[in-house]
């Protein structure tokens, strides 16, 4: 009998906790600063959920964590062979950073840099986010595409764009694209 009462009480308590957890959150009493902080914390948690679990190569370039997640062979807008490099930037700093002015991603074959190109994918929304800053403690997926010379392996390199000292070595990996 004691066991039955304990189970009933535990069930009632759990139902109370579950209903509280799923209750609507009242934001009307929050200040603009509190709402902005809540928004920032939500962005951080969402970026963690979208983080890649595997990478071709990953590492830190200053306050940015860079993960090259995919190197995919395809065709550019002219029908020429191309390679698209997908990479994931996480801003571990305290200030927003621009992806365009922070990290430089290149591709080469046989020691020669490949020419940039455009690969059109109407379902891909990452190209529009290239110009948006990455808030502190959040991440963004970006892509760069290059014309292929042949079917030889592609060397992918990510480096800081404005590293004049050379103190931070680039991330580099060679990928077979056949």
Secondary structure, DSSP 4 states (H G I P E B T S, - for coil): -HHHHHHHHHHHHHHHHHHHHTSPP--TT--HHHHHHHHHHHHHHHHHHT--S--SEEEEETTEEEEEEEEEEEE-TTS-EEEEEEEEEEE-SSS-EESTTTEEEEEEETTEEPPB-----TT--GGGGGGSEEPTT-EEEEEEEEE-SSSS-EEEEEEETT-SS--SPPEEEEE---
